[in-house]
């Protein structure tokens, strides 16, 4: 069983944020570098997307932990899992062109922006 088998499966847009946070925590625990972006271009009917993850200044008032039981995953695996998550989210009707913020006492203070890219 791979470490990503512990990432929850979901079928609706309401669980996208939770799944995204789980991926981010696993990637951070595995040493992934944030403050960068990933472009996902598709030849099928899925939209071309850019995902930007930016570290935020830690908030000392944050008390809940996000990654106590999270798996570890490297950057390559993170990118593969993120691509899969985005495809599933699109099929489930998740709207993009917006941002999510995650703040956790164990060091995950990031903002994630997902933007549709212009047609090629």
N, C-alpha and C positions, 0 to 999 in steps of 0.2 A: 504494500500500500504506500503510495507516495504521500509526501507531507501535505500536498494540496488536497488530498481526499478529505481533510478535515475542514476545508472551506465549505460553508453551508451552500446547499443548492436552493434555488428559489424559482418561483414561477411568475411573480408579479413585480411591478415597479416599486411597491412599498418596501421591498427587502433590498433594493439596489444599494442604498446608502450603507447598510450593515455589511453587505458583501464587499463593497469597496473598502470600507474601513478594515475589515479582516485581511484583505489583500495588502493594504498599506502597512499594517502592523507586521505581517509575516515578512514583507520585503524589508522593512526597517530592521527587524531582528536578524535578517540574513545579510545585512550590510549594504542594501541597495542605496544608491545615491539619489537624493531628491534635489530640488531646485533645478529641475530640468523638465523637458517635455518629450513626449512620444507622439509620433504621427502614425495613424492607422489608415491606410488607403485600401479600398476594397474594389474589386472588379465586379462584384455582384450588386444587389440592391441595398446593401448596407451603406450608411453614410460614411464619408471620409471624415475622420475625427482627429483632433489634436487634444491630448491630455497633458496638462501642465500641473506639476506638483511643486508647491512652494512651501518651504519651512517657515513657520511663524515664530515670533518671539514667544517663549514659554510664558504661560499664565500661572503664577504661583497659587492662585485660588482654585485651580483645577485639582480635584481630589480623586476622581475615579480612574481606575486602571483600564487600559484597553487590551493589553497584550499578555496578560498573565499566563494564558494557556495557548497562545498563538503559535503556529508552526513557524519555521524559518524557511525562507525561499530566497534564492539569488535573483539578481537583476534579470537574467534571461528568462527564468521561469516566471518572474513577476510580469514581464512584458507579454509573454504568451497567455498567462491567466487573465491579465487585464484586457487583452484583445478579445478573448472568449467572453468575458463578463460584459464588455461593451456590445458585442453582437447579441447576446441574450437579452440585455437591457433594451436594445433597439426593437427586437421582436416582441418584447413585453410592453412596449409603449412608453418607456422612460424618455422624458424630454431632456435634450442636451442644451448647449448654449447657456450654461449656468455654472455655479460654483458650489462646492460643499466645503465646510470647515470641520476639522476633527481636532479636538483638544483632549489630551489624556495626561494623567499625572506621570505616566511612565515614558514620556518623551515624544509622543506622537502629536505634534502641534503643526498641522499642515492645512493648506488650502488646496483643493483640487478643482481646476477649471477644465470643463470638457466643452469644446467648441467644434461646431461643424465647419469643415473646410470648404472653400469654394470648389466648384466643379473644375476638373482639369480640362 
